[in-house]
Amino acid sequence: MRGEFGRLLHGIKYWWDRRSLQTRLIAASILIVLIPGLIVSVYSFRAINETYIGDTLKKSENLLEMEQLHISNQVEVLERAAQLAISDRDVINYLTSDTDPNTQELIEFNESAFANLTRIQVNNPNIEHLRLFSSSRQVYEIWPIIFREDRVRKEPWFPKAAGLGDQELWVFQHSDPDIMQRFSPRAPDTTPKVSLLREMNIPAGHHAGLIQVDMLLTHFTSKTFSGRQDNESQMYLIDSDLELFTNKNNRLGKTSPGLTGAIQSRVRMLRDTNKWNQEYRENGKSYLLTYRKLEQIDGYLLNVVSLEGVLRDISTIRNMIIGANVGFIVLVTLIAYILNAFILKNLKRLTETMKKVRKGELNTGIEIRGGGEVGELAHHFNKLMRTINELIAQSVRKQALSKEAELRTLHNQIDSHFLYNTLENIKMLAEMENQYKISDALTSLGGMMRYNFKWSGEYVKLKDEIRHIQNYIEVMNIRFEEPVKLQLEIPDEYMELEVLKVSLQPIVENSVKHAWGEQDGSSDHRITIRAEESGGGRVQISITDNGKGIPEDRLALLNQRCEEAGHERSGFASSASISSTELKAGVGGIGLLNVHQRLRLFYGPEFGLRVESEEGRYTTVNLSIPKRLLTGGGIHHAETIIDRG
């Protein structure tokens, strides 16, 4: 036997060795795809099957939980109504009276106590009936609430209710009979209902009557009797006698006649053995049964879900997986055939092509393992990959160094280098000489220095930048006969806005230096800073001075230079070639162009600044920045404008 098996293997090997290389490569490709594909498909199908069934079960459980909560709320409504009905002493006295009330007493009872009883049902519209049955024959019936017990003595539930004591009795009925017999010629109402029954023992141990609070099951368990039916599921309410209540219009119960008996037998087994079988099959169809115990009413809530749709979806997915595997195998076979034919016929050409790629003439590559020319091809491919990696690494390093150099250039242009300790000493001397104006100016200057020295990051809060500007204005006002007034119109919530450090101060400095000439006779020198939302996740900060403005030609040239700087690969080189005209317009040093370049560098090309001006009236610099808070969260629109001028 072993010899025959060996000869068989030898024959298969001999046959395999006689196949062409292309055939063997194609067969190997198919096996490589087929075997893992089958394994993955089997496990995937099992996982999908478990997931679908699990999701169906979880959905059914959630539905039952929601309906159980709804039923609990309705139980509380019924219990509260019953308690309110017997909490009124006048009602109890009327029901237990052994004497006939006179007309005045009936009128007073009707206007007070009976009105309160009516109000209970009005306040709870889901309650269908509130009825009080008195055992006294002296009681006058007041429809539709107060009756004599004789009307319900023949009801099957009456013997149980008459001996309840302090307990409650929940009774489910398939119809709502008219105990007042006003519509006896009509067929009885087939709407099912639930009744809460309590016995009135007044005094204790003495039967005085019954309280009955009714609610239609359409309100009590809305999903069981919902008008919008799902033909794939059906909910049942089961009372203590294993009587089933459900919407009879549901198609699921009609197509499975044995379902009712199966539910009753399983609920009976659950009560006896505490075991539950959630799977049920009938006529080749599968169902999933889930339940919830309703402790308050000694019943059960059960949901039956047909698995036909789920199994149909699973079958569809299974067919799709099989089809995908077959299609993938066909595709792989076709690709393998084409590639193998190409490889076997063009090894020399591919080798030369990869040499060109290694030299940088081409940007394509391929990996092949083997001896001879195949090995040479793999060797050149590996060298090509190393070359590409080296070029990429060099490019990344160059870009990082270039970016760092640009940032350092901006930093060095904008940073101020003062001797803070020396200023502190001068401030102390000024205070000793009672030169408090000089001391205050030195304090503001010290604040500016601390702000510049403390460069822990590129971003600060708007309130910090504003404080820096206030310090700058206080320092600069020493040299002016007419001081510059700083007016702020910034909502409080925008004070936490993220801005680039030293992005507003250069613009204010530009206004202080160029807005008012030495011959300016005006005494009102004012700079206004506003912040408002501009849409699209942006905030516009406007800095306006009431100075002499900028001539139209210089204004156009300034905005043109800002726009050109945004389109250049590196905007820093352009700042070195600013003309004298632009210097007069305020572009130079730590001026507008540098601020514009920083905004685009850190926020992107869609952000930056633009200048508006009218000669002889004003100049406004509008900065567009992203709407971000350093403390996290979004910025909400603020209606109140705060003037801190």
Solvent accessible surface area in square Angstrom, and as a share of the most:
residue,aa,sasa,rsa
1,M,197,0.88
2,R,213,0.78
3,G,43,0.41
4,E,102,0.46
5,F,119,0.50
6,G,35,0.34
7,R,160,0.58
8,L,106,0.53
9,L,92,0.46
10,H,130,0.58
11,G,37,0.36
12,I,94,0.48
13,K,126,0.54
14,Y,125,0.48
15,W,136,0.48
16,W,90,0.31
17,D,71,0.37
18,R,154,0.56
19,R,81,0.29
20,S,64,0.41
21,L,85,0.42
22,Q,39,0.17
23,T,64,0.37
24,R,73,0.27
25,L,65,0.33
26,I,25,0.13
27,A,27,0.21
28,A,39,0.30
29,S,28,0.18
30,I,48,0.24
31,L,95,0.47
32,I,122,0.62
33,V,31,0.18
34,L,57,0.28
35,I,93,0.47
36,P,67,0.42
37,G,19,0.18
38,L,95,0.47
39,I,94,0.48
40,V,93,0.54
41,S,18,0.12
42,V,75,0.43
43,Y,145,0.55
44,S,38,0.25
45,F,60,0.25
46,R,146,0.53
47,A,51,0.39
48,I,41,0.21
49,N,52,0.26
50,E,122,0.55
51,T,73,0.43
52,Y,69,0.26
53,I,45,0.23
54,G,32,0.31
55,D,80,0.41
56,T,18,0.10
57,L,50,0.25
58,K,127,0.54
59,K,154,0.65
60,S,4,0.02
61,E,56,0.25
62,N,73,0.38
63,L,52,0.26
64,L,0,0.00
65,E,90,0.40
66,M,114,0.51
67,E,1,0.00
68,Q,45,0.20
69,L,116,0.58
70,H,52,0.23
71,I,3,0.02
72,S,28,0.18
73,N,70,0.36
74,Q,15,0.07
75,V,1,0.00
76,E,87,0.39
77,V,27,0.15
78,L,0,0.00
79,E,51,0.23
80,R,119,0.44
81,A,1,0.01
82,A,0,0.00
83,Q,90,0.40
84,L,85,0.42
85,A,0,0.00
86,I,42,0.21
87,S,73,0.47
88,D,35,0.18
89,R,155,0.57
90,D,76,0.39
91,V,0,0.00
92,I,7,0.04
93,N,78,0.40
94,Y,19,0.07
95,L,0,0.00
96,T,42,0.25
97,S,35,0.22
98,D,114,0.59
99,T,97,0.57
100,D,90,0.47
101,P,24,0.15
102,N,85,0.44
103,T,98,0.57
104,Q,105,0.47
105,E,87,0.39
106,L,48,0.24
107,I,81,0.41
108,E,95,0.42
109,F,16,0.07
110,N,73,0.37
111,E,124,0.56
112,S,58,0.37
113,A,2,0.01
114,F,22,0.09
115,A,32,0.25
116,N,66,0.34
117,L,2,0.01
118,T,55,0.32
119,R,122,0.45
120,I,17,0.08
121,Q,50,0.22
122,V,104,0.60
123,N,102,0.52
124,N,27,0.14
125,P,112,0.71
126,N,51,0.26
127,I,5,0.02
128,E,59,0.26
129,H,40,0.18
130,L,1,0.01
131,R,6,0.02
132,L,0,0.00
133,F,0,0.00
134,S,1,0.00
135,S,42,0.27
136,S,17,0.11
137,R,172,0.63
138,Q,71,0.31
139,V,2,0.01
140,Y,99,0.38
141,E,45,0.20
142,I,32,0.16
143,W,109,0.38
144,P,76,0.48
145,I,4,0.02
146,I,0,0.00
147,F,0,0.00
148,R,74,0.27
149,E,2,0.01
150,D,67,0.35
151,R,87,0.32
152,V,2,0.01
153,R,114,0.42
154,K,199,0.84
155,E,39,0.18
156,P,115,0.72
157,W,14,0.05
158,F,19,0.08
159,P,97,0.61
160,K,126,0.53
161,A,0,0.00
162,A,30,0.23
163,G,65,0.62
164,L,26,0.13
165,G,27,0.26
166,D,136,0.71
167,Q,122,0.54
168,E,64,0.29
169,L,33,0.16
170,W,29,0.10
171,V,22,0.13
172,F,18,0.08
173,Q,33,0.15
174,H,79,0.35
175,S,34,0.22
176,D,16,0.08
177,P,45,0.29
178,D,47,0.25
179,I,20,0.10
180,M,15,0.07
181,Q,135,0.60
182,R,133,0.48
183,F,97,0.41
184,S,88,0.57
185,P,129,0.81
186,R,164,0.60
187,A,86,0.67
188,P,93,0.59
189,D,70,0.36
190,T,109,0.64
191,T,36,0.21
192,P,20,0.13
193,K,3,0.01
194,V,0,0.00
195,S,0,0.00
196,L,0,0.00
197,L,0,0.00
198,R,51,0.19
199,E,21,0.10
200,M,7,0.03
201,N,40,0.21
202,I,51,0.26
203,P,99,0.62
204,A,100,0.77
205,G,79,0.76
206,H,103,0.46
207,H,49,0.22
208,A,4,0.03
209,G,0,0.00
210,L,0,0.00
211,I,1,0.00
212,Q,5,0.02
213,V,0,0.00
214,D,0,0.00
215,M,0,0.00
216,L,27,0.14
217,L,0,0.00
218,T,54,0.31
219,H,73,0.32
220,F,0,0.00
221,T,0,0.00
222,S,44,0.29
223,K,75,0.32
224,T,3,0.02
225,F,28,0.11
226,S,36,0.23
227,G,80,0.77
228,R,224,0.82
229,Q,61,0.27
230,D,79,0.41
231,N,69,0.35
232,E,63,0.28
233,S,19,0.12
234,Q,10,0.04
235,M,9,0.04
236,Y,6,0.02
237,L,0,0.00
238,I,0,0.00
239,D,14,0.07
240,S,45,0.29
241,D,106,0.55
242,L,13,0.06
243,E,72,0.32
244,L,20,0.10
245,F,3,0.01
246,T,26,0.15
247,N,19,0.10
248,K,157,0.67
249,N,118,0.61
250,N,4,0.02
251,R,113,0.41
252,L,8,0.04
253,G,25,0.24
254,K,136,0.58
255,T,47,0.28
256,S,3,0.02
257,P,107,0.67
258,G,34,0.33
259,L,1,0.01
260,T,62,0.36
261,G,42,0.40
262,A,15,0.11
263,I,0,0.00
264,Q,53,0.24
265,S,54,0.35
266,R,33,0.12
267,V,0,0.00
268,R,114,0.42
269,M,72,0.32
270,L,12,0.06
271,R,114,0.42
272,D,108,0.56
273,T,71,0.41
274,N,125,0.64
275,K,137,0.58
276,W,57,0.20
277,N,72,0.37
278,Q,62,0.28
279,E,115,0.52
280,Y,28,0.11
281,R,157,0.57
282,E,27,0.12
283,N,119,0.61
284,G,59,0.57
285,K,70,0.29
286,S,13,0.08
287,Y,2,0.01
288,L,3,0.02
289,L,0,0.00
290,T,4,0.02
291,Y,64,0.24
292,R,66,0.24
293,K,61,0.26
294,L,9,0.04
295,E,133,0.60
296,Q,92,0.41
297,I,7,0.04
298,D,79,0.41
299,G,0,0.00
300,Y,14,0.05
301,L,0,0.00
302,L,0,0.00
303,N,3,0.01
304,V,0,0.00
305,V,18,0.10
306,S,9,0.06
307,L,15,0.07
308,E,55,0.24
309,G,13,0.13
310,V,22,0.13
311,L,69,0.34
312,R,144,0.52
313,D,68,0.35
314,I,6,0.03
315,S,36,0.23
316,T,68,0.40
317,I,39,0.20
318,R,100,0.37
319,N,84,0.43
320,M,127,0.56
321,I,37,0.19
322,I,96,0.49
323,G,41,0.39
324,A,65,0.50
325,N,37,0.19
326,V,85,0.49
327,G,38,0.36
328,F,108,0.45
329,I,34,0.17
330,V,94,0.54
331,L,92,0.46
332,V,25,0.15
333,T,39,0.23
334,L,99,0.49
335,I,78,0.40
336,A,12,0.09
337,Y,116,0.44
338,I,98,0.50
339,L,90,0.45
340,N,13,0.07
341,A,22,0.17
342,F,77,0.32
343,I,36,0.18
344,L,70,0.35
345,K,162,0.69
346,N,36,0.19
347,L,38,0.19
348,K,125,0.53
349,R,120,0.44
350,L,15,0.07
351,T,3,0.02
352,E,70,0.31
353,T,35,0.20
354,M,4,0.02
355,K,52,0.22
356,K,101,0.43
357,V,2,0.01
358,R,63,0.23
359,K,141,0.60
360,G,62,0.60
361,E,114,0.51
362,L,80,0.40
363,N,142,0.73
364,T,85,0.50
365,G,47,0.45
366,I,54,0.27
367,E,95,0.43
368,I,20,0.10
369,R,198,0.72
370,G,47,0.45
371,G,62,0.59
372,G,67,0.65
373,E,78,0.35
374,V,23,0.13
375,G,26,0.25
376,E,70,0.31
377,L,1,0.00
378,A,21,0.16
379,H,98,0.44
380,H,18,0.08
381,F,28,0.12
382,N,75,0.38
383,K,69,0.29
384,L,5,0.03
385,M,76,0.34
386,R,132,0.48
387,T,49,0.28
388,I,62,0.31
389,N,89,0.45
390,E,104,0.46
391,L,104,0.52
392,I,99,0.50
393,A,39,0.30
394,Q,78,0.35
395,S,49,0.32
396,V,89,0.51
397,R,134,0.49
398,K,139,0.59
399,Q,106,0.47
400,A,58,0.45
401,L,118,0.59
402,S,49,0.32
403,K,94,0.40
404,E,76,0.34
405,A,56,0.43
406,E,27,0.12
407,L,53,0.26
408,R,150,0.55
409,T,56,0.32
410,L,4,0.02
411,H,52,0.23
412,N,107,0.55
413,Q,66,0.29
414,I,4,0.02
415,D,25,0.13
416,S,31,0.20
417,H,141,0.63
418,F,83,0.34
419,L,134,0.66
420,Y,57,0.22
421,N,114,0.59
422,T,62,0.36
423,L,24,0.12
424,E,60,0.27
425,N,89,0.46
426,I,75,0.38
427,K,42,0.18
428,M,116,0.52
429,L,107,0.53
430,A,9,0.07
431,E,67,0.30
432,M,141,0.63
433,E,123,0.55
434,N,103,0.53
435,Q,89,0.40
436,Y,132,0.50
437,K,154,0.65
438,I,85,0.43
439,S,4,0.02
440,D,93,0.48
441,A,12,0.09
442,L,22,0.11
443,T,66,0.38
444,S,4,0.03
445,L,34,0.17
446,G,3,0.03
447,G,13,0.13
448,M,16,0.07
449,M,0,0.00
450,R,122,0.45
451,Y,31,0.12
452,N,5,0.03
453,F,102,0.42
454,K,150,0.64
455,W,46,0.16
456,S,108,0.70
457,G,32,0.30
458,E,39,0.17
459,Y,78,0.30
460,V,22,0.13
461,K,48,0.20
462,L,0,0.00
463,K,86,0.37
464,D,58,0.30
465,E,0,0.00
466,I,5,0.03
467,R,125,0.46
468,H,4,0.02
469,I,0,0.00
470,Q,47,0.21
471,N,11,0.05
472,Y,11,0.04
473,I,9,0.05
474,E,82,0.37
475,V,30,0.17
476,M,30,0.14
477,N,36,0.18
478,I,97,0.49
479,R,163,0.59
480,F,54,0.22
481,E,166,0.75
482,E,68,0.30
483,P,63,0.39
484,V,5,0.03
485,K,114,0.48
486,L,24,0.12
487,Q,39,0.17
488,L,1,0.01
489,E,33,0.15
490,I,0,0.00
491,P,4,0.02
492,D,83,0.43
493,E,62,0.28
494,Y,3,0.01
495,M,21,0.09
496,E,47,0.21
497,L,0,0.00
498,E,19,0.08
499,V,2,0.01
500,L,1,0.00
501,K,3,0.01
502,V,2,0.01
503,S,3,0.02
504,L,1,0.01
505,Q,11,0.05
506,P,2,0.01
507,I,2,0.01
508,V,0,0.00
509,E,24,0.11
510,N,25,0.13
511,S,9,0.06
512,V,5,0.03
513,K,114,0.48
514,H,74,0.33
515,A,7,0.06
516,W,31,0.11
517,G,37,0.36
518,E,173,0.78
519,Q,172,0.76
520,D,58,0.30
521,G,79,0.76
522,S,50,0.32
523,S,70,0.45
524,D,57,0.30
525,H,18,0.08
526,R,84,0.31
527,I,0,0.00
528,T,9,0.05
529,I,0,0.00
530,R,95,0.35
531,A,3,0.02
532,E,93,0.42
533,E,63,0.28
534,S,64,0.41
535,G,37,0.36
536,G,82,0.78
537,G,43,0.41
538,R,78,0.28
539,V,0,0.00
540,Q,53,0.24
541,I,1,0.01
542,S,11,0.07
543,I,2,0.01
544,T,25,0.15
545,D,7,0.04
546,N,45,0.23
547,G,4,0.04
548,K,113,0.48
549,G,11,0.11
550,I,21,0.11
551,P,39,0.24
552,E,146,0.66
553,D,105,0.54
554,R,74,0.27
555,L,27,0.13
556,A,62,0.48
557,L,56,0.28
558,L,1,0.00
559,N,13,0.06
560,Q,96,0.43
561,R,35,0.13
562,C,3,0.02
563,E,81,0.36
564,E,62,0.28
565,A,7,0.06
566,G,20,0.19
567,H,141,0.63
568,E,70,0.31
569,R,220,0.80
570,S,38,0.24
571,G,11,0.10
572,F,28,0.12
573,A,79,0.61
574,S,11,0.07
575,S,26,0.17
576,A,94,0.73
577,S,85,0.55
578,I,29,0.15
579,S,52,0.34
580,S,76,0.49
581,T,53,0.31
582,E,6,0.03
583,L,94,0.47
584,K,126,0.53
585,A,8,0.07
586,G,4,0.04
587,V,1,0.00
588,G,23,0.22
589,G,62,0.59
590,I,49,0.25
591,G,6,0.05
592,L,2,0.01
593,L,3,0.01
594,N,7,0.04
595,V,1,0.00
596,H,4,0.02
597,Q,10,0.04
598,R,4,0.01
599,L,2,0.01
600,R,47,0.17
601,L,49,0.25
602,F,47,0.20
603,Y,23,0.09
604,G,15,0.14
605,P,97,0.61
606,E,91,0.41
607,F,21,0.09
608,G,7,0.07
609,L,12,0.06
610,R,137,0.50
611,V,3,0.02
612,E,85,0.38
613,S,21,0.13
614,E,76,0.34
615,E,115,0.51
616,G,58,0.55
617,R,153,0.56
618,Y,67,0.26
619,T,17,0.10
620,T,14,0.08
621,V,6,0.04
622,N,20,0.10
623,L,2,0.01
624,S,26,0.17
625,I,3,0.02
626,P,17,0.11
627,K,50,0.21
628,R,111,0.41
629,L,34,0.17
630,L,76,0.38
631,T,91,0.53
632,G,47,0.45
633,G,66,0.63
634,G,53,0.51
635,I,12,0.06
636,H,147,0.66
637,H,124,0.55
638,A,18,0.14
639,E,142,0.64
640,T,95,0.56
641,I,102,0.52
642,I,45,0.23
643,D,92,0.48
644,R,97,0.35
645,G,75,0.72
